[in-house]
Amino acid sequence: MQSPNALLDTIIQSLNEQMGEIVVGTFFRSARAIALKGDTLIISVPTVLERDGLIERFSDNVSDILYGITGKNLRPEYLTEEEAQRWIKQNSSNAFSGYTFKNFIVGPCNRFAHAAANAVAEADFNLNTERIYNPLFIYGPAGLGKTHLLYAIANRFKERYPNHTVLYISSEDFLNEVVSGIRTNIYGFREKYRNVDLFLVDDVQFFGNTDYVQTEFFNTFETLFKARKQIVCTADRPPKEIATLTDRIQSRFEMGLLVDVKSPDLETRIALVEEKSKMLGVFLDGKMCEYIASSITNNVRELEGAVHKIAAMQNLMGLKVDMPLVKEAIADIIKERPGLHPTPELILDAVSTFYCVGKDKLMSSNRASEVAIARQIAFFLMREMADMSTTEIGKFFGKDHTTAMHGINKIVNLMETNRDIAGGVADLKKNIENM
């Protein structure tokens, strides 16, 4: 499922084709997507007049477009900015339910990160003094609980300060909102982001090599930091290893507290399996828990997924939970993998997001410099990471193999002389490996 802002962008593009940019722009110029909750896409506009115009003219068309995008019967709900703020306050307290410090399993691998996150959540926010751990930057490989800690901070903060504003966002959604704000209402974007009390940003390694996105983030960071608001970010690696982050953003991250989470040891993994099985009402004896924890060693999400599958086999199929069932349930998770071979579609998505270039442009014959370079980097990554031949790459893009070969050679040469290109390719590889 696309993010709310990505859905809104697709809706606007489709409506432009149906009705023309002038008509659509009149009503959607200042629209922004607030959330996708259940079967409803929440869209806000500044005034009652704009809201009523959207309801009257576009609701059916937008519902049809949403069904075409997602295959689900989603509907739009239009709110004024004032109504949207009330909606956010009413719903934000439940947004992070289920993720607390209490149910976060602590071990040697994450004890420092847990302590730091808890200290941020417990700090006295009413004291208008400099935050001790600001920003807090939590890093480590995917699936080890970084997002859980962000949600736990948000949960605890909302309990203590229900009238304060918490804003959690992934870097991809932040990027999309910057792009949308530049196109429609950058002042509304800045108003939303620069007036929060707790700012949580997940996976900042996906900001990409986009100056205007990083500029907006830096200015948002500076505004909040000077106002003594708390900032917490996560990434899959420390700031200095994210090659495309600007020096000034790296330095801002590094002036705070950097903490890492590592792969859990066996005892912590066993505790994770035991806790999840209790939550799901599945009885797993000691040998079963140890078998699962010994078989899945690097990823908390995979451990949780294994227990979820066992629970589903018990509840949906009426099967008895025993060791043969446990082994069957996790066989597809622990089978030996020959290595990472991402699909060309995944690589195309990653490049499109990283460089803020639409996939349709990457697949087209558009020769604009920023499009051509991004396309050639996609060629290079498909050869390097997906083991595709230049003939296969050319066919995927609707071009001949010589075009793919030329593009790959160009990127190889540029990587030797252009630090931005080399850093972008390095970051993209790591991003793709963690998708």
For each residue, the residues with C-beta under 8 A, 3 or more apart:
1: 36 70
2: 6 7 10 69 70
3: 6 7 33 36 170 172 173 176
4: 7 8 33 34 35 36 41 42 173
5: 8 9 32 33 173 176 177 180
6: 2 3 9 10 176
7: 2 3 4 10 11 33 36 41 66 69 70
8: 4 5 11 12 31 32 33 41 43 180
9: 5 6 12 13 176 179 180
10: 2 6 7 13 14 65 69
11: 7 8 14 15 62 65 66 69
12: 8 9 15 16 24 28 31
13: 9 10 16 17
14: 10 11 17 18 65 68
15: 11 12 18 19 24 28 58 61 62 65
16: 12 13 19 20 21 24
17: 13 14
18: 14 15 61
19: 15 16 23 24 61
20: 16 23 24
21: 16 24 25
22: 25 26
23: 19 20 26 27
24: 12 15 16 19 20 21 27 28
25: 21 22 28 29
26: 22 23 29
27: 23 24 31 45 50 53 54 57 58
28: 12 15 24 25 31 54 184
29: 25 26 184 185
30: 45 46 50 184 185 188
31: 8 12 27 28 43 44 45 50 54 184
32: 5 8 43 44 177 180 181 184 185 188 189
33: 3 4 5 7 8 36 41 42 43 180
34: 4 42 43 44 79 84 87 88
35: 4 41 42 88 91
36: 1 3 4 7 33 40 41 42 74
37: 40 42 91
38:
39: 72 73 74 75
40: 36 37 74 75 76 77
41: 4 7 8 33 35 36 62 66 74 75 76 77
42: 4 33 34 35 36 37 77 79 84 87
43: 8 31 32 33 34 54 76 77 78 79
44: 31 32 34 78 79 80 81 83 84
45: 27 30 31 50 51 54 78 79 80 81
46: 30 50 80 81 185 188
47: 50 51 80
48: 51 52 80
49: 52 53
50: 27 30 31 45 46 47 53 54 80
51: 45 47 48 54 55 78 79 80 83
52: 48 49 55 56
53: 27 49 50 56 57
54: 27 28 31 43 45 50 51 57 58 59 76 78
55: 51 52 58 59 78
56: 52 53 59
57: 27 53 54
58: 15 27 54 55 61 62 76
59: 54 55 56 62 63 75 76 78
60: 63 64
61: 15 18 19 58 64 65
62: 11 15 41 58 59 65 66 75 76
63: 59 60 66 67 73 74 75 76
64: 60 61 67 68
65: 10 11 14 15 61 62 68 69
66: 7 11 41 62 63 69 70 72 74 75 76
67: 63 64 70 71 72 73 74
68: 14 64 65
69: 2 7 10 11 65 66
70: 1 2 7 66 67 74
71: 67
72: 39 66 67
73: 39 63 67
74: 36 39 40 41 63 66 67 70
75: 39 40 41 59 62 63 66
76: 40 41 43 54 58 59 62 63 66
77: 40 41 42 43
78: 43 44 45 51 54 55 59
79: 34 42 43 44 45 51 83 84 87
80: 44 45 46 47 48 50 51 83 84
81: 44 45 46 84 85 188
82: 85 86
83: 44 51 79 80 86 87
84: 34 42 44 79 80 81 87 88
85: 81 82 88 89
86: 82 83 89 90
87: 34 42 79 83 84 90 91
88: 34 35 84 85 91 92
89: 85 86 92
90: 86 87 93
91: 35 37 87 88 94 95
92: 88 89 95 158 166
93: 90 158 162
94: 91 97
95: 91 92 154 168
96: 99 151 152 154 155 158 168
97: 94 155
98: 103 151
99: 96 103 104 147 148 151 152 155
100: 103 104 152 155 156
101: 104 114 117 118 121 152 156
102:
103: 98 99 100 275 279
104: 99 100 101 110 114 145 148 149 152
105: 264 268 271 272 275
106: 110 111 114 268
107: 110 111 264 265 267 268 271
108: 111 265 268
109: 144 261 262 263 264 265 268
110: 104 106 107 113 114 144 145 261 262 264 268
111: 106 107 108 114 115
112: 115 116 259 260
113: 110 116 117 138 140 146 149 259 260 261
114: 101 104 106 110 111 117 118 149
115: 111 112 118 119
116: 112 113 119 120 133 136 138 257 259
117: 101 113 114 120 121 136 138 149 150 152 153 232
118: 101 114 115 121 122 152 156
119: 115 116 122 123 132 133
120: 116 117 123 131 133 136 153 230 232
121: 101 117 118 152 153 156 157 160
122: 118 119 156
123: 119 120 131 132 230
124: 127
125: 157 160 161 164 197 230
126:
127: 124
128: 228
129: 228
130: 134 228
131: 120 123 134 228 229 230
132: 119 123
133: 116 119 120 136 256 257
134: 130 131 225 228 230 231 256
135: 221 225 231 232 233 252 253 256 257
136: 116 117 120 133 230 231 232 233 256 257 259
137: 232 233 234 235 238 239 253 254 256 257 258 259
138: 113 116 117 146 149 150 232 233 234 235 259 260 261
139: 146 234 235 236 237 238 239 258 259 260 261
140: 113 144 146 236 260 261 262
141: 144 236 263 298 299 434
142: 236 299 301 434
143: 298 299 300 301 302
144: 109 110 140 141 261 262 263 264 299 300
145: 104 110 148 149 261 300
146: 113 138 139 140 149 150 202 234 261
147: 99 150 151 202 234
148: 99 104 145 151 152
149: 104 113 114 117 138 145 146 152 153 234
150: 117 138 146 147 153 154 168 200 202 232 234
151: 96 98 99 147 148 154 155 168
152: 96 99 100 101 104 117 118 121 148 149 155 156
153: 117 120 121 149 150 156 157 198 200 232
154: 95 96 150 151 157 158 166 168 198 200
155: 96 97 99 100 151 152 158 159
156: 100 101 118 121 122 152 153 159 160
157: 121 125 153 154 160 161 164 166 197 198
158: 92 93 96 154 155 161 162 164 166
159: 155 156 162
160: 121 125 156 157
161: 125 157 158 164 197
162: 93 158 159
163:
164: 125 157 158 161 197 198
165: 195 196 197 198
166: 92 154 157 158 196 197 198 200
167: 192 193 196 198 199 200
168: 95 96 150 151 154 200 201 202
169: 173 174 177 200 201 202
170: 3 173 174 201 202 203 206
171: 174 175 201 202 203 204 205 206 207
172: 3 175 176 203 206 353
173: 3 4 5 169 170 176 177
174: 169 170 171 177 178 201 207 213 217
175: 171 172 178 179 206 207 208 210 213 353 356
176: 3 5 6 9 172 173 179 180
177: 5 32 169 173 174 180 181 189
178: 174 175 181 182 189 212 213 216 217
179: 9 175 176 182 183 213 356
180: 5 8 9 32 33 176 177 183 184 189
181: 32 177 178 184 185 186 188 189 190 216
182: 178 179 186 212
183: 179 180
184: 28 29 30 31 32 180 181 188
185: 29 30 32 46 181 188 189
186: 181 182 189 190
187: 190 191
188: 30 32 46 81 181 184 185 191 192
189: 32 177 178 180 181 185 186 192 193 216
190: 181 186 187 193 194 216 220
191: 187 188 194 195
192: 167 188 189 195 196
193: 167 189 190 196 199 220
194: 190 191 220 223 224
195: 165 191 192
196: 165 166 167 192 193 199 224 229
197: 125 157 161 164 165 166 229 230
198: 153 154 157 164 165 166 167 229 230 232
199: 167 193 196 220 224 229 230 231 232
200: 150 153 154 166 167 168 169 232 233
201: 168 169 170 171 174 204 217 231 232 233 234
202: 146 147 150 168 169 170 171 233 234
203: 170 171 172 206 234 235 236
204: 171 201 207 233 234 235 242 245
205: 171 235 236 237 242 427 430 431 434
206: 170 171 172 175 203 353 354 431
207: 171 174 175 204 210 213 214 217 244 245
208: 175 213 244 353 354 355 356
209: 244 354 355 420 423 424 427
210: 175 207 213 214 354 355 356
211: 214 215 246
212: 178 182 215 216
213: 174 175 178 179 207 208 210 216 217 356
214: 207 210 211 217 218 245 246 249
215: 211 212 218 219
216: 178 181 189 190 212 213 219 220
217: 174 178 201 207 213 214 220 221 249
218: 214 215 221 222 246 248 249 252
219: 215 216 222 223
220: 190 193 194 199 216 217 223 224
221: 135 217 218 224 225 231 249 252
222: 218 219 225 226 252
223: 194 219 220 226 227
224: 194 196 199 220 221 227 229 231
225: 134 135 221 222 228 229 231 252
226: 222 223
227: 223 224
228: 128 129 130 131 134 225
229: 131 196 197 198 199 224 225
230: 120 123 125 131 134 136 197 198 199
231: 134 135 136 199 201 221 224 225 256
232: 117 120 135 136 137 138 150 153 198 199 200 201
233: 135 136 137 138 200 201 202 204 253
234: 137 138 139 146 147 149 150 201 202 203 204
235: 137 138 139 203 204 205 238 239 242
236: 139 140 141 142 203 205 430 434
237: 139 205 241 242 430
238: 137 139 235 241 242 258 260
239: 137 139 235 242 245 249 250 253 254 258
240: 250 254
241: 237 238
242: 204 205 235 237 238 239 245 250 427
243: 422 423 424 426 427
244: 207 208 209 420 423 424 427
245: 204 207 214 239 242 249 250 253
246: 211 214 218 249 250
247: 250 251
248: 218 251 252
249: 214 217 218 221 239 245 246 252 253
250: 239 240 242 245 246 247 253 254
251: 247 248 254 255
252: 135 218 221 222 225 248 249 255 256
253: 135 137 233 239 245 249 250 256 258
254: 137 239 240 250 251 258
255: 251 252
256: 133 134 135 136 137 231 252 253
257: 116 133 135 136 137
258: 137 139 238 239 253 254
259: 112 113 116 136 137 138 139
260: 112 113 138 139 140 238
261: 109 110 113 138 139 140 144 145 146
262: 109 110 140 144
263: 109 141 144 297 298 299
264: 105 107 109 110 144 268 269 272 300
265: 107 108 109 268 269
266: 269 270 290 293 294
267: 107 270 271
268: 105 106 107 108 109 110 264 265 271 272
269: 264 265 266 272 273 292 293 294 296 297 303
270: 266 267 273 274 289 290 293
271: 105 107 267 268 274 275
272: 105 264 268 269 275 276 293 300 303 304
273: 269 270 276 277 284 289 292 293 303 306 307
274: 270 271 277 278 284 289
275: 103 105 271 272 278 279
276: 272 273 279 280 303 304 307 308
277: 273 274 280 282 283 284 289 307 310 311
278: 274 275 281
279: 103 275 276
280: 276 277 307 308 311
281: 278 311
282: 277 307 310 311 314 321
283: 277 321
284: 273 274 277 288 289 292 307 310 321 326
285: 288 289
286: 289 290
287: 290 291 323
288: 284 285 291 292 321 323 326
289: 270 273 274 277 284 285 286 292 293
290: 266 270 286 287 293 294
291: 287 288 294 295 323 326 327
292: 269 273 284 288 289 295 296 303 306 307 326 330
293: 266 269 270 272 273 289 290 296 303
294: 266 269 290 291 297
295: 291 292 330 333 334
296: 269 292 293 299 302 303 306 330 333 334
297: 263 269 294
298: 141 143 263 302
299: 141 142 143 144 263 296 302 303
300: 143 144 145 264 272 303 304
301: 142 143 304 305
302: 143 296 298 299 305 306 333
303: 269 272 273 276 292 293 296 299 300 306 307
304: 272 276 300 301 307 308
305: 301 302 308 309 333
306: 273 292 296 302 303 309 310 329 330 333
307: 273 276 277 280 282 284 292 303 304 310 311
308: 276 280 304 305 311 312
309: 305 306 312 313 329 330
310: 277 282 284 306 307 313 314 321 325 326 329
311: 277 280 281 282 307 308 314 315
312: 308 309 315 316 317
313: 309 310 316 317 319 321 325 329
314: 282 310 311 317 318 319 320 321 325
315: 311 312 318
316: 312 313
317: 312 313 314
318: 314 315
319: 313 314 325
320: 314 325
321: 282 283 284 288 310 313 314 325 326
322: 325 326
323: 287 288 291 326 327
324: 327 328
325: 310 313 314 319 320 321 322 328 329
326: 284 288 291 292 310 321 322 323 329 330
327: 291 323 324 330 331
328: 324 325 331
329: 306 309 310 313 325 326
330: 292 295 296 306 309 326 327 333 334
331: 327 328 334 335
332: 335
333: 295 296 302 305 306 330
334: 295 296 330 331
335: 331 332
336:
337: 340
338: 341
339:
340: 337 385 432 433
341: 338 385 386 387
342: 346 347 385 386 432 435
343: 346 347 386
344: 347 348 382 386 388 393 396
345: 348 349
346: 342 343 349 350 432 435
347: 342 343 344 350 351 378 381 382 385 386 432
348: 344 345 351 352 359 362 363 378
349: 345 346 352 353 359
350: 346 347 353 354 381 428 431 432 435
351: 347 348 354 355 357 362 374 377 378 381 428
352: 348 349 355 356 357 358 359 362 374
353: 172 175 206 208 349 350 356
354: 206 208 209 210 350 351 374 424 427 428 431
355: 208 209 210 351 352 370 373 374 377 424
356: 175 179 208 210 213 352 353
357: 351 352 361 362 370 371 374
358: 352 361 362
359: 348 349 352 362 363
360: 363 364
361: 357 358 364 366 368 371
362: 348 351 352 357 358 359 371 374 375 378 397
363: 348 359 360 397 398
364: 360 361 371
365:
366: 361 371 372
367: 371 372
368: 361 371 372
369: 372 373
370: 355 357 373 374
371: 357 361 362 364 366 367 368 374 375
372: 366 367 368 369 375 376
373: 355 369 370 376 377 411 421
374: 351 352 354 355 357 362 370 371 377 378
375: 362 371 372 378 379 397 407
376: 372 373 379 380 407 408 410 411
377: 351 355 373 374 380 381 411 421 424 425 428
378: 347 348 351 362 374 375 381 382
379: 375 376 382 383 390 393 397 404 407 408 411
380: 376 377 383 384 407 408 411 412 425
381: 347 350 351 377 378 384 385 386 425 428 429 432
382: 344 347 378 379 385 386 388 392 393 396
383: 379 380 386 387 388 389 390 393 404 408
384: 380 381 429
385: 340 341 342 347 381 382 429 432
386: 341 342 343 344 347 381 382 383
387: 341 383
388: 344 382 383 392 393 396
389: 383 392 393 401
390: 379 383 393 394 401 402 404 405 408
391: 394 395 401 404
392: 382 388 389 395 396
393: 344 379 382 383 388 389 390 396 397 401 404
394: 390 391 397 399 400 401 402 403 404
395: 391 392 398
396: 344 382 388 392 393
397: 362 363 375 379 393 394 403 404
398: 363 395
399: 394 403 404
400: 394 403 404
401: 389 390 391 393 394 404 405
402: 390 394 405 406
403: 394 397 399 400 406 407
404: 379 383 390 391 393 394 397 399 400 401 407 408
405: 390 401 402 408 409
406: 402 403 409 410
407: 375 376 379 380 403 404 410 411
408: 376 379 380 383 390 404 405 411 412
409: 405 406 412 413
410: 376 406 407 413 414
411: 373 376 377 379 380 407 408 414 415 421 425
412: 380 408 409 415 416
413: 409 410 416 417
414: 410 411 417 418 421 422
415: 411 412 418 421 422 425
416: 412 413 422
417: 413 414
418: 414 415 421 422
419: 422 423
420: 209 244 423 424
421: 373 377 411 414 415 418 424 425
422: 243 414 415 416 418 419 425 426
423: 209 243 244 419 420 426 427
424: 209 243 244 354 355 377 420 421 427 428
425: 377 380 381 411 415 421 422 428 429
426: 243 422 423 429 430
427: 205 209 242 243 244 354 423 424 430 431
428: 350 351 354 377 381 424 425 431 432
429: 381 384 385 425 426 432 433
430: 205 236 237 426 427 433 434
431: 205 206 350 354 427 428 434 435
432: 340 342 346 347 350 381 385 428 429 435
433: 340 429 430
434: 141 142 205 236 430 431
435: 342 346 350 431 432
